[in-house]
């Protein structure tokens, strides 16, 4: 007799095997659609808080979700908290896990008086982010680095009084957002994508650490509506949904942590 656990494992393996050809075909099709978007509308973000930003022609991972970034729907669920964080007028932005610089450059454009430090351990991401900064004329205020440590925050704060940390680092957030190591986190606004798959209970750990110094809002991944784009109306329905997909393994949750005493 096959155990329950083994039956579940067999079903999982079968489902993964069945999904692979579809995923491969879907990503190949999305590459075609992304190329078509770029050919028609250039490399300029169409809408959202970063509308008008130029994207570099370089991706650090797979296609870099270039299609949803061009449309401006990428991580659209964060648009409101980005607007709130920008309205609090930080003079320092720290983007950990910057990839191609979508958020680092976008925030630099929205905050013309702020200094932005972008970090990524992938050398290709560092190159792409620097290129994006140059394309958008913010290289004088945007510095790109490799590794970020929790202690780095103290050095970067210096005479800055209001900081925004934007973090997406695949589970490393638990080690990097530690007030015991970086006490100045207490006066920083923080937008962080939590990765419980890579770091079990990451979200609850961070909430526990920051709840006394921050007002915390959970932001679940939201839906996308490709049908609102006139640019996509002539496309087949499957193609429309494919270009706004962020190809995530599960629904994600972000934390927007607003410093109470800032």
C-alpha positions in Angstrom: 0.0 0.0 0.0 1.3 3.4 -0.9 1.4 5.9 2.0 -0.6 9.1 2.0 2.5 11.1 2.0 3.9 9.2 -1.0 0.7 9.7 -2.9 0.8 13.4 -2.3 4.4 13.5 -3.4 3.6 11.6 -6.6 0.8 13.9 -7.4 3.0 16.9 -6.8 5.8 15.6 -9.0 3.3 14.8 -11.8 1.7 18.3 -11.6 5.2 19.9 -11.8 6.1 17.7 -14.7 2.9 18.6 -16.5 3.3 22.3 -15.9 6.9 22.6 -17.3 5.9 22.4 -21.0 3.2 25.0 -20.4 5.5 27.3 -18.4 8.2 27.1 -21.1 5.7 27.9 -23.9 4.2 30.7 -21.9 7.5 32.4 -21.2 8.5 32.0 -24.8 5.3 33.6 -25.9 5.7 36.4 -23.3 9.1 37.2 -24.8 7.5 37.7 -28.1 4.8 39.9 -26.6 7.4 41.9 -24.7 9.4 42.5 -27.9 6.2 43.7 -29.6 5.4 46.1 -26.8 8.9 47.5 -27.0 8.7 47.8 -30.7 5.4 49.7 -30.6 5.8 51.9 -27.6 9.6 52.0 -26.9 11.2 51.4 -23.6 9.1 54.0 -21.7 6.8 53.0 -18.8 3.3 53.7 -19.9 1.5 54.4 -16.6 1.7 54.2 -12.8 3.9 56.2 -10.5 6.9 55.7 -12.7 5.3 56.7 -16.0 7.8 58.1 -18.4 10.8 56.2 -16.9 13.1 54.5 -19.4 13.9 50.9 -18.9 17.4 49.5 -19.7 17.6 46.8 -22.3 19.2 44.4 -19.9 17.6 42.0 -17.4 19.3 40.3 -14.5 16.9 37.4 -14.1 14.9 35.8 -17.0 13.0 38.6 -18.7 13.0 40.9 -15.6 9.2 41.1 -15.8 9.8 43.7 -18.5 6.2 43.6 -19.9 4.4 44.5 -16.6 7.1 47.1 -15.9 6.5 48.7 -19.3 2.8 48.8 -18.7 3.3 50.1 -15.2 1.4 47.3 -13.5 4.4 45.6 -11.9 3.7 45.2 -8.1 0.7 47.5 -8.7 -0.6 46.7 -5.2 2.3 48.9 -3.8 1.2 52.1 -5.7 -0.7 53.6 -2.7 2.0 53.0 -0.1 4.6 54.3 -2.5 2.6 57.5 -2.8 2.3 57.7 1.0 6.0 57.1 1.5 7.0 59.7 -1.1 4.7 62.2 0.5 6.6 61.8 3.8 9.6 63.3 1.8 12.5 61.0 2.7 16.0 62.4 2.0 17.5 58.9 1.8 16.2 55.9 -0.1 17.8 52.4 0.3 16.7 49.8 -2.2 17.9 46.3 -1.3 17.5 43.8 -4.1 17.3 46.5 -6.8 17.4 44.2 -9.9 17.3 46.4 -13.0 16.5 49.5 -11.0 12.7 49.8 -11.5 12.1 51.0 -8.0 15.4 52.6 -7.3 15.3 54.8 -10.4 11.6 55.4 -10.1 11.9 56.6 -6.5 14.9 58.8 -7.4 12.7 60.5 -10.1 9.8 61.0 -7.6 12.2 62.4 -4.9 14.5 64.8 -6.7 16.1 65.9 -3.4 16.8 62.4 -2.1 20.0 60.3 -2.3 19.3 56.8 -3.4 21.5 53.8 -2.6 20.7 50.6 -4.6 22.0 47.2 -3.7 22.1 43.8 -5.4 24.4 40.8 -5.1 24.0 40.0 -8.9 26.7 41.8 -10.9 24.3 41.9 -13.9 21.7 43.7 -11.8 24.3 46.2 -10.6 25.1 46.9 -14.3 21.5 47.2 -15.3 20.5 49.5 -12.5 23.5 51.8 -13.2 22.4 51.9 -16.9 18.8 52.7 -15.9 20.0 55.5 -13.7 22.1 57.0 -16.5 19.2 56.7 -19.0 16.9 58.6 -16.7 19.4 61.3 -15.6 19.6 60.4 -11.9 23.2 58.9 -11.8 24.3 61.9 -9.7 22.0 60.9 -6.9 21.8 57.1 -7.3 24.7 55.0 -6.2 24.7 51.3 -7.0 26.4 48.7 -4.7 26.7 45.0 -4.3 26.2 43.5 -0.8 24.1 45.1 1.9 24.5 44.3 5.6 22.3 45.3 8.5 25.1 47.5 9.8 25.2 49.5 6.5 22.1 51.5 7.5 24.0 53.3 10.3 26.7 54.4 7.9 24.3 55.6 5.2 22.0 57.5 7.6 24.8 60.0 8.5 23.1 63.4 8.7 20.0 62.2 6.9 16.9 62.5 9.0 14.2 60.7 7.0 14.9 57.4 5.2 12.8 55.0 3.2 13.9 51.3 2.9 12.5 49.4 -0.1 13.5 45.7 0.2 13.0 42.6 -1.9 15.8 40.1 -1.2 14.3 36.6 -1.3 14.2 35.9 2.5 17.3 37.8 3.5 15.0 40.5 4.9 14.9 38.6 8.3 18.6 39.1 8.8 18.7 42.6 7.4 15.8 44.2 9.2 17.0 43.6 12.8 16.7 46.6 15.2 19.1 44.9 17.5 21.8 45.3 14.9 20.5 48.5 13.2 18.7 50.6 15.9 18.1 53.4 13.4 15.5 51.2 11.7 13.1 52.8 14.2 13.0 56.1 12.3 12.9 54.5 8.8 9.8 53.9 6.7 10.0 50.4 5.3 8.4 48.6 2.3 9.4 45.0 2.3 8.3 41.9 0.3 8.2 39.0 2.7 9.3 35.6 1.6 8.0 32.9 3.9 9.0 30.2 1.3 12.7 31.1 1.7 12.5 32.3 5.4 9.7 30.5 7.3 7.6 33.0 9.3 9.5 36.0 7.9 6.4 38.2 7.9 5.4 37.5 11.5 9.0 37.8 12.7 9.3 41.2 11.1 6.0 42.3 12.5 7.1 41.3 15.9 10.3 43.2 15.7 8.8 46.4 14.3 5.4 46.7 15.9 6.6 48.9 18.7 8.2 51.5 16.5 6.1 51.3 13.3 2.5 51.3 12.1 2.4 48.2 10.0 0.1 47.4 7.1 -0.1 44.1 5.3 -0.4 44.4 1.5 -1.4 41.2 -0.3 -0.6 40.8 -4.0 -3.5 42.2 -6.0 -5.1 41.5 -9.3 -4.2 43.1 -12.6 -6.6 44.3 -15.3 -5.0 44.2 -18.7 -8.3 45.1 -20.3 -7.9 48.7 -19.3 -5.1 49.2 -21.7 -6.1 50.4 -25.1 -2.7 49.2 -26.4 -3.8 45.6 -25.7 -7.4 45.6 -26.9 -6.6 43.9 -30.2 -4.6 41.1 -28.5 -6.1 37.7 -27.8 -7.2 37.4 -24.2 -4.5 34.9 -23.1 -1.8 37.3 -24.4 -3.3 40.2 -22.5 -3.2 38.3 -19.2 0.2 36.9 -19.9 1.9 40.4 -20.2 0.6 41.5 -16.8 1.6 38.2 -15.0 4.5 38.4 -12.6 4.9 34.6 -12.6 5.1 34.2 -8.8 5.1 30.8 -7.1 2.4 31.9 -4.7 0.5 35.0 -3.6 2.9 37.4 -1.9 2.5 39.7 1.0 4.4 43.0 1.5 4.6 45.0 4.8 4.4 48.8 4.7 5.9 49.9 8.0 5.6 53.7 8.8 7.9 54.9 11.5 5.9 56.4 14.4 8.6 58.7 15.7 10.0 60.4 12.6 
